Amino acid sequence: MMIALEAYTPAAVNRAYYDNLDVVLDVLSLDELKTYQGPTAIPYSGECGAWIVAPF
């Protein structure tokens, strides 16, 4: 996840699209991001995860 207060650079988009890593790029404004906001999240990698509380 990348969060920017104002914008992102073309280099950031190019890295997400052309890097050899498995990167999914979705660009949302803060207002759009708020529609997905919930009280908690469970980020995971493989078999491991963590329960975290949303900051706002």
C-alpha distance matrix in Angstrom:
0.0 3.8 6.6 10.1 13.4 15.3 14.0 12.4 14.9 16.4 15.7 11.9 12.6 15.4 13.4 11.0 14.3 16.7 15.4 17.1 14.0 13.0 9.9 9.4 8.7 9.2 10.0 10.9 13.0 12.9 16.0 14.5 11.6 14.5 16.1 13.6 14.1 16.0 17.7 15.8 13.2 13.7 10.9 12.9 13.7 17.2 19.6 17.8 15.8 15.6 16.5 14.9 15.9 13.9 14.5 16.1
3.8 0.0 3.8 6.7 10.2 12.0 10.6 9.1 11.6 13.7 13.2 9.5 10.8 13.8 12.3 10.6 14.0 16.4 15.4 17.8 15.3 15.0 11.5 11.2 9.4 9.7 9.2 10.2 11.5 11.7 15.2 14.3 11.8 14.8 17.0 15.2 15.5 18.0 19.7 18.3 16.1 17.1 14.4 16.6 17.2 20.7 23.2 21.2 19.3 18.7 19.5 17.4 17.9 15.5 15.1 16.4
6.6 3.8 0.0 3.8 6.8 9.1 8.8 8.7 12.0 14.7 14.9 11.5 12.8 16.2 15.3 13.8 16.9 19.5 18.8 21.4 19.1 18.6 15.1 14.2 11.9 11.1 9.4 9.2 9.3 8.7 12.4 12.5 10.1 12.6 15.4 14.3 14.1 17.0 18.6 17.9 16.4 18.2 16.1 18.8 20.0 23.6 25.8 23.6 21.2 20.0 20.2 17.5 17.2 14.3 13.3 13.9
10.1 6.7 3.8 0.0 3.8 5.6 5.7 6.5 9.9 13.1 13.8 11.1 12.7 16.1 15.7 14.9 17.8 20.3 20.0 23.0 21.1 21.0 17.4 16.6 13.7 12.9 10.3 10.1 9.1 9.0 12.7 13.4 11.9 14.3 17.2 16.9 16.7 19.8 21.5 21.2 20.0 21.9 19.9 22.6 23.6 27.2 29.4 27.3 24.9 23.7 23.7 20.9 20.3 17.2 15.6 15.7
13.4 10.2 6.8 3.8 0.0 3.8 6.4 8.8 12.1 15.5 16.6 14.3 15.8 19.2 19.2 18.5 21.2 23.7 23.6 26.7 24.9 24.7 21.1 20.0 17.0 15.6 12.6 11.4 9.2 8.4 11.7 13.5 12.5 14.0 17.3 17.6 17.1 20.3 21.8 22.2 21.6 24.0 22.4 25.4 26.8 30.4 32.4 30.0 27.4 25.8 25.4 22.3 21.1 17.7 15.6 15.0
15.3 12.0 9.1 5.6 3.8 0.0 3.8 7.2 10.1 13.4 15.2 13.5 14.7 18.0 18.6 18.2 20.5 23.0 23.4 26.8 25.4 25.4 21.6 20.5 17.1 15.7 12.2 11.5 9.2 9.8 12.6 14.1 14.0 16.0 18.8 19.5 19.6 23.0 24.9 25.3 24.6 26.8 25.1 27.9 29.0 32.5 34.8 32.7 30.3 28.9 28.7 25.6 24.5 21.1 19.2 18.4
14.0 10.6 8.8 5.7 6.4 3.8 0.0 3.8 6.8 9.7 11.8 10.3 11.0 14.3 15.3 15.0 17.0 19.4 20.1 23.6 22.5 22.5 18.8 17.8 14.2 13.3 9.9 10.3 9.1 10.8 13.7 14.2 14.2 16.9 19.2 19.6 20.2 23.7 25.9 25.9 24.7 26.5 24.4 26.9 27.6 31.0 33.6 31.8 29.6 28.7 28.8 26.2 25.5 22.2 20.8 20.3
12.4 9.1 8.7 6.5 8.8 7.2 3.8 0.0 3.8 6.7 8.2 6.5 7.6 10.8 11.6 11.5 13.7 15.9 16.5 20.0 19.1 19.5 15.9 15.3 12.0 11.9 9.2 10.9 11.0 13.0 16.0 15.8 15.4 18.5 20.6 20.3 21.3 24.6 26.7 26.2 24.4 25.8 23.3 25.3 25.6 28.8 31.6 30.0 28.3 27.8 28.3 26.0 25.9 22.8 21.8 21.9
14.9 11.6 12.0 9.9 12.1 10.1 6.8 3.8 0.0 3.8 5.2 5.3 6.8 8.8 10.1 11.2 12.9 14.4 15.2 18.9 18.7 19.7 16.4 16.5 13.4 14.2 11.9 14.2 14.6 16.7 19.7 19.4 19.0 22.2 24.2 23.8 24.9 28.1 30.2 29.4 27.5 28.5 25.7 27.3 27.2 30.2 33.3 31.8 30.4 30.2 31.1 28.9 29.1 26.2 25.2 25.5
16.4 13.7 14.7 13.1 15.5 13.4 9.7 6.7 3.8 0.0 3.8 5.4 5.2 6.1 8.6 10.0 10.6 11.8 13.5 17.2 17.6 18.6 15.7 15.8 12.9 14.1 12.4 15.3 16.3 19.0 21.6 20.7 20.7 24.2 25.6 25.2 26.7 29.9 32.3 31.4 29.1 29.9 26.9 28.2 27.7 30.4 33.7 32.7 31.6 31.7 32.9 31.0 31.4 28.6 27.9 28.2
15.7 13.2 14.9 13.8 16.6 15.2 11.8 8.2 5.2 3.8 0.0 3.8 5.5 5.0 6.1 8.6 9.9 10.2 11.0 14.8 15.3 16.9 14.4 15.4 13.1 15.2 14.1 17.2 18.5 20.7 23.7 22.7 22.1 25.6 27.2 26.3 27.6 30.5 32.6 31.3 28.8 29.2 26.0 26.9 26.0 28.7 32.0 31.0 30.2 30.5 32.0 30.2 31.1 28.6 27.9 28.8
11.9 9.5 11.5 11.1 14.3 13.5 10.3 6.5 5.3 5.4 3.8 0.0 3.8 5.5 5.2 6.3 8.7 10.0 10.2 13.8 13.5 14.6 11.6 12.4 10.0 12.0 11.2 14.2 15.8 17.7 20.9 19.8 18.8 22.3 23.9 22.8 24.0 26.8 28.9 27.5 25.0 25.4 22.2 23.3 22.7 25.5 28.8 27.6 26.6 26.8 28.2 26.5 27.3 24.9 24.4 25.3
12.6 10.8 12.8 12.7 15.8 14.7 11.0 7.6 6.8 5.2 5.5 3.8 0.0 3.8 5.4 5.2 6.2 8.5 9.8 13.4 13.2 13.7 10.6 10.7 8.0 10.0 9.5 13.0 15.1 17.6 20.3 18.7 18.2 21.9 23.0 21.9 23.7 26.6 29.1 27.8 25.2 25.6 22.6 23.6 23.0 25.6 28.9 28.1 27.1 27.7 29.0 27.5 28.3 25.7 25.7 26.3
15.4 13.8 16.2 16.1 19.2 18.0 14.3 10.8 8.8 6.1 5.0 5.5 3.8 0.0 3.8 5.5 5.2 5.7 7.7 11.3 12.2 13.4 11.2 12.1 10.4 13.0 13.1 16.7 18.9 21.5 24.1 22.4 21.9 25.6 26.6 25.3 27.2 30.0 32.3 30.8 28.0 28.0 24.8 25.3 24.1 26.4 29.9 29.4 28.9 29.7 31.4 30.1 31.2 28.9 28.9 29.8
13.4 12.3 15.3 15.7 19.2 18.6 15.3 11.6 10.1 8.6 6.1 5.2 5.4 3.8 0.0 3.8 5.5 5.3 5.1 8.9 9.3 11.1 9.1 11.0 10.1 13.3 13.8 17.3 19.6 21.7 24.6 22.9 21.8 25.4 26.6 24.9 26.4 28.9 31.0 29.1 26.1 25.8 22.3 22.6 21.2 23.5 27.0 26.4 26.0 27.0 28.9 27.8 29.3 27.3 27.3 28.6
11.0 10.6 13.8 14.9 18.5 18.2 15.0 11.5 11.2 10.0 8.6 6.3 5.2 5.5 3.8 0.0 3.8 5.9 5.8 8.8 8.2 8.6 5.9 7.3 6.4 9.9 11.2 14.7 17.5 19.6 22.3 20.2 19.0 22.7 23.5 21.7 23.4 25.9 28.1 26.2 23.2 22.9 19.5 19.9 18.8 21.0 24.5 24.0 23.5 24.6 26.3 25.4 26.8 24.8 25.3 26.5
14.3 14.0 16.9 17.8 21.2 20.5 17.0 13.7 12.9 10.6 9.9 8.7 6.2 5.2 5.5 3.8 0.0 3.8 6.0 8.6 9.1 9.3 7.4 8.2 7.6 10.9 12.4 16.2 19.1 21.7 24.0 21.6 20.9 24.7 25.1 23.4 25.6 28.1 30.6 28.8 25.7 25.3 22.1 22.2 20.9 22.7 26.4 26.3 26.0 27.4 29.1 28.4 29.8 27.8 28.5 29.4
16.7 16.4 19.5 20.3 23.7 23.0 19.4 15.9 14.4 11.8 10.2 10.0 8.5 5.7 5.3 5.9 3.8 0.0 3.8 6.4 8.4 9.8 9.1 11.1 11.1 14.6 16.0 19.8 22.6 25.0 27.5 25.3 24.4 28.2 28.7 26.9 28.9 31.3 33.6 31.6 28.3 27.6 24.2 23.9 22.1 23.6 27.3 27.5 27.6 29.1 31.2 30.7 32.4 30.5 31.1 32.3
15.4 15.4 18.8 20.0 23.6 23.4 20.1 16.5 15.2 13.5 11.0 10.2 9.8 7.7 5.1 5.8 6.0 3.8 0.0 3.8 5.4 8.0 7.9 10.9 11.6 15.3 17.0 20.5 23.3 25.3 28.1 25.9 24.6 28.2 28.9 26.8 28.5 30.5 32.5 30.1 26.8 25.8 22.2 21.6 19.5 21.1 24.8 24.7 25.1 26.7 29.1 28.6 30.6 29.1 29.7 31.3
17.1 17.8 21.4 23.0 26.7 26.8 23.6 20.0 18.9 17.2 14.8 13.8 13.4 11.3 8.9 8.8 8.6 6.4 3.8 0.0 3.8 6.7 8.4 11.7 13.5 17.3 19.5 23.0 26.0 27.8 30.5 28.1 26.6 30.1 30.6 28.1 29.8 31.5 33.4 30.7 27.2 25.7 22.1 20.8 18.3 19.2 23.0 23.4 24.3 26.4 29.0 29.1 31.4 30.3 31.3 33.1
14.0 15.3 19.1 21.1 24.9 25.4 22.5 19.1 18.7 17.6 15.3 13.5 13.2 12.2 9.3 8.2 9.1 8.4 5.4 3.8 0.0 3.8 5.7 9.4 11.7 15.4 17.9 21.0 24.1 25.6 28.3 25.9 24.0 27.4 27.9 25.2 26.7 28.2 29.8 27.1 23.5 21.9 18.3 17.0 14.6 15.8 19.5 19.8 20.5 22.5 25.2 25.3 27.8 26.8 27.9 29.9
13.0 15.0 18.6 21.0 24.7 25.4 22.5 19.5 19.7 18.6 16.9 14.6 13.7 13.4 11.1 8.6 9.3 9.8 8.0 6.7 3.8 0.0 3.8 6.8 9.9 13.4 16.4 19.3 22.7 24.1 26.5 23.8 22.0 25.3 25.4 22.6 24.4 25.7 27.6 24.9 21.3 19.7 16.2 15.0 12.9 13.9 17.7 18.2 18.7 21.0 23.4 23.7 26.1 25.2 26.7 28.5
9.9 11.5 15.1 17.4 21.1 21.6 18.8 15.9 16.4 15.7 14.4 11.6 10.6 11.2 9.1 5.9 7.4 9.1 7.9 8.4 5.7 3.8 0.0 3.8 6.3 9.9 12.7 15.7 18.9 20.5 22.9 20.3 18.5 22.0 22.3 19.8 21.5 23.3 25.4 23.0 19.6 18.6 15.2 14.9 13.6 15.5 19.0 19.0 18.7 20.4 22.4 22.2 24.1 22.7 24.0 25.5
9.4 11.2 14.2 16.6 20.0 20.5 17.8 15.3 16.5 15.8 15.4 12.4 10.7 12.1 11.0 7.3 8.2 11.1 10.9 11.7 9.4 6.8 3.8 0.0 3.8 6.7 10.0 12.8 16.4 18.1 20.1 17.2 15.8 19.3 19.2 16.8 19.0 21.0 23.5 21.5 18.2 17.7 14.8 15.0 14.6 16.5 19.8 19.8 19.0 20.4 21.8 21.5 23.1 21.4 22.8 23.9
8.7 9.4 11.9 13.7 17.0 17.1 14.2 12.0 13.4 12.9 13.1 10.0 8.0 10.4 10.1 6.4 7.6 11.1 11.6 13.5 11.7 9.9 6.3 3.8 0.0 3.8 6.5 9.8 13.2 15.3 17.4 14.7 13.7 17.4 17.6 15.8 18.1 20.6 23.3 21.8 18.9 19.2 16.5 17.4 17.4 19.8 22.9 22.5 21.2 22.1 23.1 22.2 23.2 20.9 22.0 22.6
9.2 9.7 11.1 12.9 15.6 15.7 13.3 11.9 14.2 14.1 15.2 12.0 10.0 13.0 13.3 9.9 10.9 14.6 15.3 17.3 15.4 13.4 9.9 6.7 3.8 0.0 3.8 6.4 10.1 12.4 14.0 11.1 10.5 14.2 14.2 12.8 15.4 18.2 21.2 20.3 17.8 18.7 16.6 18.2 18.9 21.4 24.2 23.6 21.8 22.3 22.7 21.5 21.9 19.3 20.4 20.4
10.0 9.2 9.4 10.3 12.6 12.2 9.9 9.2 11.9 12.4 14.1 11.2 9.5 13.1 13.8 11.2 12.4 16.0 17.0 19.5 17.9 16.4 12.7 10.0 6.5 3.8 0.0 3.8 7.0 9.8 11.7 9.4 9.3 13.1 13.7 13.2 15.4 18.7 21.7 21.2 19.3 20.7 18.8 20.9 21.8 24.6 27.2 26.3 24.2 24.2 24.3 22.6 22.5 19.4 19.8 19.5
10.9 10.2 9.2 10.1 11.4 11.5 10.3 10.9 14.2 15.3 17.2 14.2 13.0 16.7 17.3 14.7 16.2 19.8 20.5 23.0 21.0 19.3 15.7 12.8 9.8 6.4 3.8 0.0 3.8 6.5 7.9 5.7 6.0 9.6 10.4 10.5 12.6 16.1 19.2 19.3 18.0 20.0 18.7 21.3 22.8 25.8 28.0 26.8 24.3 23.8 23.3 21.3 20.6 17.3 17.6 16.7
13.0 11.5 9.3 9.1 9.2 9.2 9.1 11.0 14.6 16.3 18.5 15.8 15.1 18.9 19.6 17.5 19.1 22.6 23.3 26.0 24.1 22.7 18.9 16.4 13.2 10.1 7.0 3.8 0.0 3.8 5.4 5.1 6.2 8.7 10.4 11.5 12.8 16.6 19.4 20.1 19.4 21.9 20.8 23.8 25.5 28.7 30.7 29.2 26.4 25.5 24.6 22.2 20.9 17.3 16.9 15.4
12.9 11.7 8.7 9.0 8.4 9.8 10.8 13.0 16.7 19.0 20.7 17.7 17.6 21.5 21.7 19.6 21.7 25.0 25.3 27.8 25.6 24.1 20.5 18.1 15.3 12.4 9.8 6.5 3.8 0.0 3.8 5.4 4.9 6.3 9.1 10.2 10.4 14.1 16.6 17.6 17.4 20.3 19.7 23.0 25.1 28.4 30.1 28.2 25.1 23.7 22.5 19.7 18.0 14.2 13.5 11.7
16.0 15.2 12.4 12.7 11.7 12.6 13.7 16.0 19.7 21.6 23.7 20.9 20.3 24.1 24.6 22.3 24.0 27.5 28.1 30.5 28.3 26.5 22.9 20.1 17.4 14.0 11.7 7.9 5.4 3.8 0.0 3.8 5.4 5.3 7.1 9.6 10.2 13.9 16.6 18.3 18.5 21.7 21.5 24.9 27.3 30.4 31.9 30.1 27.0 25.5 23.9 21.3 19.3 15.5 15.2 12.7
14.5 14.3 12.5 13.4 13.5 14.1 14.2 15.8 19.4 20.7 22.7 19.8 18.7 22.4 22.9 20.2 21.6 25.3 25.9 28.1 25.9 23.8 20.3 17.2 14.7 11.1 9.4 5.7 5.1 5.4 3.8 0.0 3.8 5.4 5.6 7.5 9.5 13.2 16.5 17.6 17.3 20.1 19.8 22.9 25.1 28.0 29.6 28.3 25.3 24.3 23.0 20.8 19.3 15.8 16.3 14.3
11.6 11.8 10.1 11.9 12.5 14.0 14.2 15.4 19.0 20.7 22.1 18.8 18.2 21.9 21.8 19.0 20.9 24.4 24.6 26.6 24.0 22.0 18.5 15.8 13.7 10.5 9.3 6.0 6.2 4.9 5.4 3.8 0.0 3.8 5.4 5.5 6.8 10.5 13.6 14.3 13.8 16.6 16.3 19.6 22.0 25.0 26.5 24.9 21.8 20.7 19.4 17.1 15.8 12.3 12.9 11.5
14.5 14.8 12.6 14.3 14.0 16.0 16.9 18.5 22.2 24.2 25.6 22.3 21.9 25.6 25.4 22.7 24.7 28.2 28.2 30.1 27.4 25.3 22.0 19.3 17.4 14.2 13.1 9.6 8.7 6.3 5.3 5.4 3.8 0.0 3.8 5.3 5.0 8.6 11.5 13.2 13.7 17.1 17.5 21.0 23.8 26.8 27.9 26.1 22.7 21.1 19.2 16.7 14.6 11.1 11.7 9.4
16.1 17.0 15.4 17.2 17.3 18.8 19.2 20.6 24.2 25.6 27.2 23.9 23.0 26.6 26.6 23.5 25.1 28.7 28.9 30.6 27.9 25.4 22.3 19.2 17.6 14.2 13.7 10.4 10.4 9.1 7.1 5.6 5.4 3.8 0.0 3.8 5.6 8.6 12.1 13.8 14.2 17.3 18.0 21.3 24.1 26.8 27.8 26.4 23.1 22.0 20.0 18.1 16.3 13.1 14.6 12.4
13.6 15.2 14.3 16.9 17.6 19.5 19.6 20.3 23.8 25.2 26.3 22.8 21.9 25.3 24.9 21.7 23.4 26.9 26.8 28.1 25.2 22.6 19.8 16.8 15.8 12.8 13.2 10.5 11.5 10.2 9.6 7.5 5.5 5.3 3.8 0.0 3.8 6.5 10.2 11.0 10.7 13.6 14.3 17.5 20.4 23.0 24.0 22.6 19.4 18.4 16.6 15.1 13.8 11.0 13.2 12.0
14.1 15.5 14.1 16.7 17.1 19.6 20.2 21.3 24.9 26.7 27.6 24.0 23.7 27.2 26.4 23.4 25.6 28.9 28.5 29.8 26.7 24.4 21.5 19.0 18.1 15.4 15.4 12.6 12.8 10.4 10.2 9.5 6.8 5.0 5.6 3.8 0.0 3.8 7.0 8.5 9.2 12.7 13.9 17.4 20.6 23.4 24.0 22.2 18.7 17.0 14.7 12.7 10.7 7.7 9.8 8.5
16.0 18.0 17.0 19.8 20.3 23.0 23.7 24.6 28.1 29.9 30.5 26.8 26.6 30.0 28.9 25.9 28.1 31.3 30.5 31.5 28.2 25.7 23.3 21.0 20.6 18.2 18.7 16.1 16.6 14.1 13.9 13.2 10.5 8.6 8.6 6.5 3.8 0.0 3.8 5.6 7.4 11.0 13.1 16.5 20.1 22.6 22.6 20.8 17.1 15.2 12.4 10.8 8.7 6.9 9.9 9.2
17.7 19.7 18.6 21.5 21.8 24.9 25.9 26.7 30.2 32.3 32.6 28.9 29.1 32.3 31.0 28.1 30.6 33.6 32.5 33.4 29.8 27.6 25.4 23.5 23.3 21.2 21.7 19.2 19.4 16.6 16.6 16.5 13.6 11.5 12.1 10.2 7.0 3.8 0.0 3.8 7.2 10.7 13.4 16.8 20.4 23.0 22.5 20.2 16.4 14.0 10.6 8.8 6.0 5.5 8.7 8.6
15.8 18.3 17.9 21.2 22.2 25.3 25.9 26.2 29.4 31.4 31.3 27.5 27.8 30.8 29.1 26.2 28.8 31.6 30.1 30.7 27.1 24.9 23.0 21.5 21.8 20.3 21.2 19.3 20.1 17.6 18.3 17.6 14.3 13.2 13.8 11.0 8.5 5.6 3.8 0.0 3.8 7.0 9.8 13.1 16.8 19.3 18.8 16.4 12.6 10.2 7.0 5.6 4.4 5.3 9.1 10.4
13.2 16.1 16.4 20.0 21.6 24.6 24.7 24.4 27.5 29.1 28.8 25.0 25.2 28.0 26.1 23.2 25.7 28.3 26.8 27.2 23.5 21.3 19.6 18.2 18.9 17.8 19.3 18.0 19.4 17.4 18.5 17.3 13.8 13.7 14.2 10.7 9.2 7.4 7.2 3.8 0.0 3.8 6.2 9.6 13.2 15.8 15.6 13.5 9.7 8.0 5.9 5.5 6.5 7.0 10.6 12.4
13.7 17.1 18.2 21.9 24.0 26.8 26.5 25.8 28.5 29.9 29.2 25.4 25.6 28.0 25.8 22.9 25.3 27.6 25.8 25.7 21.9 19.7 18.6 17.7 19.2 18.7 20.7 20.0 21.9 20.3 21.7 20.1 16.6 17.1 17.3 13.6 12.7 11.0 10.7 7.0 3.8 0.0 3.8 6.3 10.0 12.3 11.9 9.8 6.2 5.4 4.8 6.4 9.0 10.3 13.6 15.9
10.9 14.4 16.1 19.9 22.4 25.1 24.4 23.3 25.7 26.9 26.0 22.2 22.6 24.8 22.3 19.5 22.1 24.2 22.2 22.1 18.3 16.2 15.2 14.8 16.5 16.6 18.8 18.7 20.8 19.7 21.5 19.8 16.3 17.5 18.0 14.3 13.9 13.1 13.4 9.8 6.2 3.8 0.0 3.8 7.2 10.2 10.8 8.6 5.6 5.9 7.2 8.1 11.0 11.6 14.3 16.9
12.9 16.6 18.8 22.6 25.4 27.9 26.9 25.3 27.3 28.2 26.9 23.3 23.6 25.3 22.6 19.9 22.2 23.9 21.6 20.8 17.0 15.0 14.9 15.0 17.4 18.2 20.9 21.3 23.8 23.0 24.9 22.9 19.6 21.0 21.3 17.5 17.4 16.5 16.8 13.1 9.6 6.3 3.8 0.0 3.8 6.5 7.2 5.5 4.0 6.6 9.1 11.0 14.3 15.3 18.0 20.6
13.7 17.2 20.0 23.6 26.8 29.0 27.6 25.6 27.2 27.7 26.0 22.7 23.0 24.1 21.2 18.8 20.9 22.1 19.5 18.3 14.6 12.9 13.6 14.6 17.4 18.9 21.8 22.8 25.5 25.1 27.3 25.1 22.0 23.8 24.1 20.4 20.6 20.1 20.4 16.8 13.2 10.0 7.2 3.8 0.0 3.8 6.1 5.4 6.3 9.4 12.5 14.3 17.7 18.6 20.9 23.7
17.2 20.7 23.6 27.2 30.4 32.5 31.0 28.8 30.2 30.4 28.7 25.5 25.6 26.4 23.5 21.0 22.7 23.6 21.1 19.2 15.8 13.9 15.5 16.5 19.8 21.4 24.6 25.8 28.7 28.4 30.4 28.0 25.0 26.8 26.8 23.0 23.4 22.6 23.0 19.3 15.8 12.3 10.2 6.5 3.8 0.0 3.8 5.6 8.0 11.7 14.7 17.1 20.6 21.8 24.3 27.0
19.6 23.2 25.8 29.4 32.4 34.8 33.6 31.6 33.3 33.7 32.0 28.8 28.9 29.9 27.0 24.5 26.4 27.3 24.8 23.0 19.5 17.7 19.0 19.8 22.9 24.2 27.2 28.0 30.7 30.1 31.9 29.6 26.5 27.9 27.8 24.0 24.0 22.6 22.5 18.8 15.6 11.9 10.8 7.2 6.1 3.8 0.0 3.8 6.8 10.5 13.4 16.4 20.0 21.8 24.5 27.3
17.8 21.2 23.6 27.3 30.0 32.7 31.8 30.0 31.8 32.7 31.0 27.6 28.1 29.4 26.4 24.0 26.3 27.5 24.7 23.4 19.8 18.2 19.0 19.8 22.5 23.6 26.3 26.8 29.2 28.2 30.1 28.3 24.9 26.1 26.4 22.6 22.2 20.8 20.2 16.4 13.5 9.8 8.6 5.5 5.4 5.6 3.8 0.0 3.8 7.2 10.5 13.3 17.0 19.0 21.5 24.5
15.8 19.3 21.2 24.9 27.4 30.3 29.6 28.3 30.4 31.6 30.2 26.6 27.1 28.9 26.0 23.5 26.0 27.6 25.1 24.3 20.5 18.7 18.7 19.0 21.2 21.8 24.2 24.3 26.4 25.1 27.0 25.3 21.8 22.7 23.1 19.4 18.7 17.1 16.4 12.6 9.7 6.2 5.6 4.0 6.3 8.0 6.8 3.8 0.0 3.8 6.9 9.6 13.3 15.3 17.9 20.9
15.6 18.7 20.0 23.7 25.8 28.9 28.7 27.8 30.2 31.7 30.5 26.8 27.7 29.7 27.0 24.6 27.4 29.1 26.7 26.4 22.5 21.0 20.4 20.4 22.1 22.3 24.2 23.8 25.5 23.7 25.5 24.3 20.7 21.1 22.0 18.4 17.0 15.2 14.0 10.2 8.0 5.4 5.9 6.6 9.4 11.7 10.5 7.2 3.8 0.0 3.8 6.2 10.0 12.4 14.9 18.0
16.5 19.5 20.2 23.7 25.4 28.7 28.8 28.3 31.1 32.9 32.0 28.2 29.0 31.4 28.9 26.3 29.1 31.2 29.1 29.0 25.2 23.4 22.4 21.8 23.1 22.7 24.3 23.3 24.6 22.5 23.9 23.0 19.4 19.2 20.0 16.6 14.7 12.4 10.6 7.0 5.9 4.8 7.2 9.1 12.5 14.7 13.4 10.5 6.9 3.8 0.0 3.8 7.0 9.9 12.8 15.6
14.9 17.4 17.5 20.9 22.3 25.6 26.2 26.0 28.9 31.0 30.2 26.5 27.5 30.1 27.8 25.4 28.4 30.7 28.6 29.1 25.3 23.7 22.2 21.5 22.2 21.5 22.6 21.3 22.2 19.7 21.3 20.8 17.1 16.7 18.1 15.1 12.7 10.8 8.8 5.6 5.5 6.4 8.1 11.0 14.3 17.1 16.4 13.3 9.6 6.2 3.8 0.0 3.8 6.6 9.1 12.1
15.9 17.9 17.2 20.3 21.1 24.5 25.5 25.9 29.1 31.4 31.1 27.3 28.3 31.2 29.3 26.8 29.8 32.4 30.6 31.4 27.8 26.1 24.1 23.1 23.2 21.9 22.5 20.6 20.9 18.0 19.3 19.3 15.8 14.6 16.3 13.8 10.7 8.7 6.0 4.4 6.5 9.0 11.0 14.3 17.7 20.6 20.0 17.0 13.3 10.0 7.0 3.8 0.0 3.8 6.4 8.9
13.9 15.5 14.3 17.2 17.7 21.1 22.2 22.8 26.2 28.6 28.6 24.9 25.7 28.9 27.3 24.8 27.8 30.5 29.1 30.3 26.8 25.2 22.7 21.4 20.9 19.3 19.4 17.3 17.3 14.2 15.5 15.8 12.3 11.1 13.1 11.0 7.7 6.9 5.5 5.3 7.0 10.3 11.6 15.3 18.6 21.8 21.8 19.0 15.3 12.4 9.9 6.6 3.8 0.0 3.8 5.7
14.5 15.1 13.3 15.6 15.6 19.2 20.8 21.8 25.2 27.9 27.9 24.4 25.7 28.9 27.3 25.3 28.5 31.1 29.7 31.3 27.9 26.7 24.0 22.8 22.0 20.4 19.8 17.6 16.9 13.5 15.2 16.3 12.9 11.7 14.6 13.2 9.8 9.9 8.7 9.1 10.6 13.6 14.3 18.0 20.9 24.3 24.5 21.5 17.9 14.9 12.8 9.1 6.4 3.8 0.0 3.8
16.1 16.4 13.9 15.7 15.0 18.4 20.3 21.9 25.5 28.2 28.8 25.3 26.3 29.8 28.6 26.5 29.4 32.3 31.3 33.1 29.9 28.5 25.5 23.9 22.6 20.4 19.5 16.7 15.4 11.7 12.7 14.3 11.5 9.4 12.4 12.0 8.5 9.2 8.6 10.4 12.4 15.9 16.9 20.6 23.7 27.0 27.3 24.5 20.9 18.0 15.6 12.1 8.9 5.7 3.8 0.0
